[in-house]
Amino acid sequence: MSNPTVVSSSEAVRSLEACRIFAGPVKEFWPKFAQTCASLVNPSVTAVLVNVNGDWKQAAAFPPGREFPVALRGAQFAELMVRVIAEGSILIPGGGPMVPALVLIALQTGDPKESVVLVQALPGVAADHVSAALAVLKLAADTPLLYQRQRQLERARRELINYSQALEILAATNVPTRFLAVAMTLVNELASRYRCVRVSLSWRDGPYLRVIAISGTDKFEKRMLAVQKLEAAMEEARDQDEEIAWPALPDTDVISRDHRAYSEQEKTGSLLTVPVRVTGEVRGVLALEREEIFTEHDALSLRVVADQVARRLDDLHRHDRWFGARWAAAARVELAGFLGPKRTWLKAGVILGALLLAFSVFVPLPYRVNASFIVRADALMHLPAAFEGFIGDVNVRPGDLVKKGDLLVQLDSSDLRVELAAAIAERQRYASESEKAEAERKLSDLRAARALQAQSQARVDLILYRMDRAGLVAPFDGVVVEGDLRERIGAPVRSGDVLIKISQLKGLYVEMKVLERDVDLIADSTRAEVAFNTRPEDTFGVKINRIEPSAVVDTEGNIFVVRGSLENGAEWLRPGMSGVAKIETQKRTLFWICTHRLADFLRLKLWW
């Protein structure tokens, strides 16, 4: 057997440091990482495997293009990967010169849903050197995690710079109060900060975009060919609702024909257009021209700037033209022809007020009493621990749907298995003593041995009974409403401790809380509507079944509980959901609706 060259721990840390501070994308990181790990133990064949939808795919290998000496597929290999993820690392000694030793390390990425394993094959290596290789390669386990955190820090730093720059530009645009002045301030600020030859802003004018501001230029001819070409490039960005750069940014598939045409005509080194969106709709487009090529970071920072200034530009564009004043003047002219030219608004207000008063006094409207509600279930099952032990495995969490017989929680039965083995051995020993006493015709020893054998058998039966109840199964189809034990794996539990609560999804009903002051209004009510906090846009009809005869003290005061059944269900309904209920009552006038609270208050305070 050959002995590989294994670097020291300090040398390994220095080699891995380059990977940890690597600034490139993920697709370039894994080949570099595989090469670095291969350099730690030489000779070796290294592969990085990633679990994609239950199937292990090779993300990188070193040497590249070389077939791995061991098959990285099959059921046995899948079981081996499960062990690696659970244990952190596995060492498999080689079986001779033709069967290499394997070192498998579970890599940390920071994402609990992502499984990545480093596999290194060491052909013809002695067992002690394989252990040394494992110790060195364990130092690489946290390298992907540190790389990801380094990228997150860099991303956070760039976002901080982008938002800081956006706030500075926003502060500069907050000084002017007219739309065109704000637009000129914006393009001049962007031209200065991004070292641009020219920055232009277009805004929607009917169905088209029109250039309204160009940096360094107070006036320009809108019919110029260059302006029309620029507007065509802006329309191209608006149609795709995407930042478009020419030359194109890496890994983009946008159409940039008009951008290329404008750049070739104006002989600009680089062109970048950024949509200005308001509530998801493109209202304008920024176009930046400079000799230096635009990068993805430039596009991202300009997107932040555009998002920050979009609302102010849109508000000024709508109000700077003073459409409201013209509409008000036109309405006054029409009313003056009917009511007379003097005090037109006062006359119109008096007539409108009289009509509203008559409507509020004489026209009854539907009136509904507001109440809070919560969804209850008829069946709720508590699943306790059958014996004192430790939590071994958890398969569900609150909110999971389960079927009858599904295994929910498995208590650790390793201690029970040890006790079972000891009890079986003890039972066998007493059985042997019983046979020996029977053969020697020792009646008293025979009876004692058989009594002890029966006692051992009872102990075996008790242990088997506990092992059968080590797994908590769902007693019926339903949903888990309480018992998030994923962070308590290995924690001790006592016999009788409730671990899981399951509720049936059938038989759900609504429990509404009506204030004491409103209970008289709903005495004859038979129907209500409810809206859930999770989905306020959907309402459900409720048939009122009964009103509890006695009041209950609540945080809001005395309440009466009203129970009702849902007329229509939904798959997402769960026990414990809450929201607002509106209970239908008799029709009331708008005047009564607005004044009955005050009237009741005065009756209580001023009666004699």
BELHU-V708545 format. One record per residue. N is the residue number from 0. SS is DSSP state (H for helix, E for strand, - for the rest). BURIAL is + if it has 9 or more other C-alpha atoms within 8 Angstrom, else -. Layout:
BEGIN
<<N & SS & BURIAL> <N & SS & BURIAL>>
END
This chain:
BEGIN
<<0 & - & -> <1 & E & -> <2 & - & -> <3 & - & +> <4 & E & -> <5 & E & +> <6 & - & +> <7 & - & -> <8 & H & -> <9 & H & -> <10 & H & -> <11 & H & +> <12 & H & +> <13 & H & -> <14 & H & +> <15 & H & +> <16 & H & -> <17 & H & -> <18 & H & +> <19 & H & +> <20 & - & +> <21 & - & -> <22 & - & -> <23 & - & -> <24 & - & -> <25 & H & -> <26 & H & -> <27 & H & -> <28 & H & +> <29 & H & +> <30 & H & +> <31 & H & +> <32 & H & +> <33 & H & +> <34 & H & +> <35 & H & +> <36 & H & +> <37 & H & +> <38 & H & -> <39 & H & +> <40 & E & +> <41 & E & +> <42 & - & +> <43 & - & +> <44 & E & +> <45 & E & +> <46 & E & +> <47 & E & +> <48 & E & +> <49 & E & +> <50 & E & +> <51 & E & -> <52 & - & -> <53 & - & -> <54 & E & -> <55 & E & +> <56 & E & -> <57 & E & +> <58 & E & +> <59 & E & +> <60 & E & +> <61 & E & +> <62 & - & -> <63 & - & -> <64 & - & -> <65 & - & -> <66 & - & -> <67 & - & +> <68 & - & -> <69 & - & -> <70 & - & -> <71 & - & -> <72 & - & -> <73 & - & -> <74 & H & -> <75 & H & -> <76 & H & +> <77 & H & +> <78 & H & -> <79 & H & -> <80 & H & +> <81 & H & -> <82 & H & +> <83 & H & +> <84 & H & +> <85 & H & -> <86 & H & -> <87 & - & +> <88 & E & +> <89 & E & +> <90 & E & +> <91 & E & -> <92 & - & +> <93 & - & +> <94 & - & -> <95 & - & -> <96 & - & +> <97 & - & -> <98 & - & +> <99 & - & +> <100 & E & +> <101 & E & +> <102 & E & +> <103 & E & +> <104 & E & +> <105 & E & +> <106 & E & +> <107 & - & +> <108 & - & +> <109 & - & -> <110 & - & -> <111 & - & -> <112 & - & -> <113 & - & -> <114 & - & +> <115 & E & +> <116 & E & +> <117 & E & +> <118 & E & +> <119 & E & +> <120 & E & +> <121 & E & +> <122 & - & +> <123 & - & +> <124 & E & +> <125 & - & +> <126 & H & -> <127 & H & -> <128 & H & +> <129 & H & +> <130 & H & +> <131 & H & +> <132 & H & +> <133 & H & +> <134 & H & -> <135 & H & +> <136 & H & +> <137 & H & +> <138 & H & +> <139 & H & +> <140 & - & +> <141 & - & +> <142 & H & +> <143 & H & +> <144 & H & +> <145 & H & +> <146 & H & +> <147 & H & +> <148 & H & -> <149 & H & +> <150 & H & +> <151 & H & -> <152 & H & -> <153 & H & -> <154 & H & -> <155 & H & -> <156 & H & -> <157 & H & +> <158 & H & +> <159 & H & -> <160 & H & -> <161 & H & +> <162 & H & +> <163 & H & -> <164 & H & +> <165 & H & +> <166 & H & +> <167 & H & -> <168 & H & +> <169 & H & +> <170 & H & -> <171 & H & +> <172 & H & +> <173 & - & -> <174 & - & -> <175 & - & -> <176 & - & -> <177 & - & -> <178 & H & +> <179 & H & -> <180 & H & +> <181 & H & +> <182 & H & +> <183 & H & +> <184 & H & +> <185 & H & +> <186 & H & +> <187 & H & +> <188 & H & +> <189 & H & +> <190 & H & +> <191 & H & -> <192 & H & -> <193 & - & -> <194 & - & -> <195 & - & +> <196 & - & +> <197 & E & +> <198 & E & +> <199 & E & +> <200 & E & +> <201 & E & +> <202 & E & +> <203 & E & +> <204 & E & -> <205 & - & -> <206 & - & -> <207 & E & -> <208 & E & +> <209 & E & +> <210 & E & +> <211 & E & +> <212 & E & +> <213 & E & +> <214 & - & +> <215 & - & -> <216 & E & -> <217 & - & -> <218 & - & -> <219 & - & -> <220 & - & -> <221 & - & -> <222 & - & -> <223 & - & -> <224 & H & -> <225 & H & -> <226 & H & +> <227 & H & +> <228 & H & +> <229 & H & +> <230 & H & +> <231 & H & +> <232 & H & +> <233 & H & +> <234 & H & +> <235 & H & +> <236 & H & +> <237 & H & +> <238 & H & -> <239 & H & -> <240 & - & -> <241 & - & +> <242 & - & +> <243 & E & +> <244 & E & +> <245 & E & +> <246 & - & -> <247 & - & -> <248 & - & +> <249 & - & -> <250 & - & -> <251 & - & -> <252 & - & -> <253 & - & -> <254 & - & -> <255 & - & +> <256 & H & -> <257 & H & +> <258 & H & +> <259 & H & +> <260 & H & +> <261 & H & +> <262 & H & +> <263 & H & -> <264 & H & -> <265 & H & -> <266 & - & -> <267 & - & +> <268 & - & +> <269 & E & +> <270 & E & +> <271 & E & +> <272 & E & +> <273 & E & +> <274 & E & +> <275 & E & +> <276 & E & +> <277 & E & +> <278 & - & -> <279 & - & -> <280 & E & -> <281 & E & +> <282 & E & +> <283 & E & +> <284 & E & +> <285 & E & +> <286 & E & +> <287 & E & +> <288 & E & +> <289 & E & +> <290 & - & +> <291 & - & -> <292 & - & -> <293 & - & +> <294 & - & -> <295 & H & -> <296 & H & -> <297 & H & -> <298 & H & +> <299 & H & +> <300 & H & +> <301 & H & +> <302 & H & +> <303 & H & +> <304 & H & +> <305 & H & +> <306 & H & +> <307 & H & +> <308 & H & +> <309 & H & +> <310 & H & +> <311 & H & -> <312 & H & +> <313 & H & +> <314 & H & -> <315 & H & +> <316 & H & +> <317 & H & +> <318 & H & -> <319 & - & -> <320 & - & -> <321 & - & -> <322 & H & -> <323 & H & -> <324 & H & -> <325 & H & -> <326 & H & -> <327 & H & -> <328 & H & -> <329 & H & -> <330 & H & -> <331 & H & +> <332 & H & -> <333 & H & -> <334 & H & +> <335 & H & +> <336 & H & -> <337 & H & -> <338 & H & +> <339 & - & +> <340 & - & -> <341 & - & -> <342 & - & -> <343 & H & +> <344 & H & -> <345 & H & -> <346 & H & +> <347 & H & +> <348 & H & -> <349 & H & -> <350 & H & -> <351 & H & -> <352 & H & -> <353 & H & -> <354 & H & -> <355 & H & -> <356 & H & -> <357 & H & +> <358 & H & +> <359 & H & +> <360 & H & +> <361 & H & -> <362 & - & +> <363 & E & +> <364 & E & -> <365 & - & +> <366 & - & +> <367 & E & -> <368 & E & +> <369 & E & +> <370 & E & +> <371 & E & +> <372 & E & +> <373 & E & +> <374 & E & +> <375 & E & +> <376 & E & +> <377 & - & +> <378 & - & -> <379 & E & +> <380 & E & -> <381 & E & +> <382 & E & +> <383 & E & +> <384 & - & +> <385 & - & +> <386 & - & +> <387 & - & +> <388 & E & +> <389 & E & +> <390 & E & +> <391 & E & +> <392 & E & +> <393 & E & +> <394 & - & -> <395 & - & +> <396 & - & +> <397 & - & +> <398 & - & -> <399 & - & -> <400 & E & -> <401 & E & +> <402 & - & +> <403 & - & +> <404 & - & -> <405 & - & -> <406 & E & +> <407 & E & +> <408 & E & +> <409 & E & +> <410 & E & +> <411 & - & +> <412 & - & +> <413 & H & -> <414 & H & -> <415 & H & +> <416 & H & -> <417 & H & -> <418 & H & +> <419 & H & +> <420 & H & -> <421 & H & -> <422 & H & +> <423 & H & +> <424 & H & -> <425 & H & +> <426 & H & +> <427 & H & +> <428 & H & -> <429 & H & +> <430 & H & +> <431 & H & -> <432 & H & +> <433 & H & +> <434 & H & +> <435 & H & -> <436 & H & +> <437 & H & +> <438 & H & -> <439 & - & -> <440 & - & -> <441 & - & +> <442 & H & -> <443 & H & -> <444 & H & +> <445 & H & +> <446 & H & +> <447 & H & -> <448 & H & +> <449 & H & +> <450 & H & -> <451 & H & +> <452 & H & +> <453 & H & +> <454 & H & -> <455 & H & +> <456 & H & +> <457 & H & -> <458 & H & +> <459 & H & +> <460 & H & -> <461 & H & -> <462 & H & +> <463 & H & +> <464 & H & -> <465 & H & +> <466 & H & +> <467 & H & -> <468 & - & -> <469 & - & +> <470 & E & +> <471 & E & +> <472 & E & +> <473 & - & +> <474 & - & -> <475 & - & -> <476 & - & +> <477 & E & +> <478 & E & +> <479 & E & +> <480 & E & +> <481 & E & +> <482 & - & +> <483 & - & +> <484 & - & +> <485 & H & -> <486 & H & -> <487 & H & -> <488 & - & +> <489 & - & -> <490 & - & -> <491 & E & -> <492 & E & +> <493 & - & +> <494 & - & +> <495 & - & -> <496 & - & -> <497 & E & +> <498 & E & +> <499 & E & +> <500 & E & +> <501 & E & +> <502 & E & +> <503 & - & +> <504 & - & +> <505 & - & -> <506 & - & -> <507 & E & +> <508 & E & +> <509 & E & +> <510 & E & +> <511 & E & +> <512 & E & +> <513 & E & +> <514 & E & +> <515 & H & +> <516 & H & -> <517 & H & +> <518 & H & +> <519 & H & -> <520 & H & +> <521 & H & +> <522 & - & -> <523 & - & -> <524 & - & +> <525 & - & -> <526 & E & +> <527 & E & +> <528 & E & +> <529 & E & +> <530 & E & +> <531 & E & +> <532 & - & +> <533 & - & -> <534 & - & -> <535 & - & -> <536 & - & -> <537 & - & -> <538 & E & +> <539 & E & +> <540 & E & +> <541 & E & +> <542 & E & +> <543 & E & +> <544 & E & +> <545 & E & -> <546 & E & +> <547 & - & +> <548 & - & -> <549 & - & -> <550 & - & +> <551 & E & -> <552 & E & -> <553 & E & -> <554 & - & -> <555 & - & -> <556 & E & -> <557 & E & +> <558 & E & +> <559 & E & +> <560 & E & +> <561 & E & +> <562 & E & +> <563 & E & +> <564 & E & +> <565 & E & +> <566 & - & -> <567 & - & -> <568 & - & -> <569 & - & -> <570 & - & -> <571 & - & -> <572 & - & -> <573 & - & -> <574 & - & +> <575 & - & -> <576 & - & +> <577 & E & +> <578 & E & +> <579 & E & +> <580 & E & +> <581 & E & +> <582 & E & +> <583 & E & +> <584 & - & +> <585 & - & -> <586 & - & -> <587 & E & +> <588 & E & +> <589 & H & +> <590 & H & -> <591 & H & +> <592 & H & +> <593 & H & -> <594 & H & -> <595 & H & -> <596 & H & -> <597 & H & -> <598 & H & -> <599 & H & -> <600 & H & -> <601 & H & +> <602 & H & -> <603 & H & -> <604 & H & -> <605 & H & -> <606 & - & -> <607 & - & ->>
END
